[in-house]
Amino acid sequence: MFGFVHAILAQAQQAPPLQPLPHPELPDPTLVKLGPEWWVYAAAGALVLILLALVIWLLLRPAKAKAPPMKKPWNDAMNRLRDILVKSTQQQPTQTAADVSETLRVYFLERYKIPAPFRTTQELFVKDGIPATSLKLQKYAPLADLWDQLAFAPVPSNHGEATALVQKAISHLEEDRS
C-alpha cells in the first residue's frame, strides 16, 4: 500500500509547471468576512419598532363603544302613560288626549313595526288599501281598532274624563303585554 501512495506522489511531481497570473500587477485577493447586510439591521429595527408601537396602541386604545340599550316599547309606553296620568290634572284635557294618542301610535310602531304614526287605521287595514298592508298586518286590525277608540275618542271635556282616558289606555296596554 505504501508503494501505491508513493507512485501517486511521483506522478504529481511530474505535473506541468504553474502558469503565472494573467495580470501580475494586481495584488493578491484578500478574503472578506461575510456579515449581514445593512438592510438586515434596518429590517430588524423596523420590526422591533412596529411591535413596540403595536403593544403601546393595544394598551392605550380607547374602549369599545357600548351598544345602545335594546328598545323596550312596552316599558317605554307604560312609563309615558303613567307620566301622562300624573300630568293629566295639571294640563288641558285636549293635550292629555293628544299625548295618549301619540304614545299608543309610537308603541304600535316600535312593537309591531307597523307605521302607525304615519298612516290612519283605515289606510293600514282596509283590504283595498295600500298594497304594502298585506295579510300579515290583518291580525293587528282588532288591536288597532281598540286603540283608535282610545286615541281618537271624543276629546275629554274635563280633567276627570282625561284621567279616565289615560287609565283605560293603561289597562289596554297591560292586556297587550303578552
Secondary structure, 3 states (H helix, E strand, C coil): CHHHHHHHHHHHHCCCCCCCCCCCCCCCCCCCCCCCCHHHHHHHHHHHHHHHHHHHHHHHCCCCCCCCCCCCHHHHHHHHHHHHHHHCCCCCHHHHHHHHHHHHHHHHHHHHCCCHHHCCHHHHHCCCCCCCCCHHHHCCHHHHHHHHHHHCCCCCCCHHHHHHHHHHHHHHHHHCCC
